[in-house]
Amino acid sequence: MADRLMTVNAYTTLDLVDGEAKGHGFTEEAFATLNVTSPRKNPDHVSLQLELDPTELDTLAPHADSVRLSPEQARKLAADLEKHAENVEQA
């Protein structure tokens, strides 16, 4: 994958998931990398990063999106993911 903005390696949380970007007048689908990290030294947040494979994009410029979460926010996100995973499994 050319022009990676995120490092993809054996420790990447999820790679090659189905990704989608929506904007005004366009929707693009591409494989994506989703990663969760925290700083190795003096960790003070959790980072959630998403990058769509830039080789599959026509409209959107190559980029990676990232959010910084407090430990409390990360736990809330994890709980919501668990809840929705259960809903999908039970359907």
C-alpha positions in Angstrom: 0.0 0.0 0.0 1.6 3.2 -1.1 1.9 6.4 0.8 0.9 5.0 4.2 0.3 7.6 6.9 -0.1 5.0 9.7 2.4 2.3 10.4 0.8 -1.1 9.7 2.6 -4.1 11.3 1.9 -7.2 13.4 0.6 -5.0 16.3 -1.9 -3.0 14.2 -5.4 -3.6 15.8 -7.3 -4.3 12.6 -6.1 -4.1 9.0 -8.1 -4.7 5.8 -11.5 -3.9 7.3 -14.2 -2.4 5.0 -14.0 1.4 5.2 -16.2 4.2 3.9 -15.8 7.9 3.6 -18.8 10.2 2.9 -18.5 13.8 1.9 -20.6 16.4 0.1 -21.5 14.7 -3.2 -19.3 11.6 -2.8 -18.9 8.3 -1.1 -15.8 6.2 -1.4 -15.2 2.7 -0.2 -11.8 1.2 0.4 -10.0 -1.3 2.6 -9.0 0.5 5.9 -6.7 0.1 8.8 -8.1 0.8 12.3 -5.6 1.1 15.1 -5.8 1.7 18.9 -2.6 2.9 20.6 -1.4 4.9 23.6 1.9 6.6 24.1 4.7 4.2 25.4 6.2 6.9 27.7 3.9 8.7 30.0 0.6 7.6 28.5 -2.1 10.2 29.0 -4.6 9.2 26.3 -5.8 6.5 24.0 -5.6 7.1 20.2 -8.1 5.7 17.8 -6.8 6.0 14.2 -8.4 5.1 10.8 -6.8 5.2 7.4 -8.5 4.2 4.1 -6.2 2.6 1.6 -5.1 5.6 -0.5 -4.6 3.4 -3.6 -8.4 2.8 -3.7 -9.5 6.5 -3.4 -10.5 8.8 -6.3 -11.9 11.8 -4.6 -10.5 11.9 -1.1 -6.9 12.8 -0.6 -4.7 10.3 1.3 -5.1 11.0 5.0 -5.6 9.4 8.4 -8.2 10.4 11.0 -7.4 10.2 14.6 -9.2 10.9 17.9 -7.7 11.2 21.3 -9.7 9.6 24.1 -9.4 9.8 27.9 -9.4 6.4 29.6 -13.0 7.0 30.6 -14.0 7.8 27.0 -12.1 4.7 25.7 -14.0 2.5 28.2 -17.3 4.0 27.1 -16.5 3.3 23.5 -15.4 -0.3 24.3 -18.7 -0.8 26.1 -20.8 0.5 23.2 -18.8 -1.7 20.8 -19.6 -4.7 23.0 -23.3 -3.8 23.2 -23.6 -3.4 19.4 -21.6 -6.6 18.7 -24.0 -8.5 20.8 -27.0 -7.0 19.0 -25.6 -8.0 15.6 -24.7 -11.5 16.8 -28.2 -12.0 18.2 -30.0 -10.8 15.0 
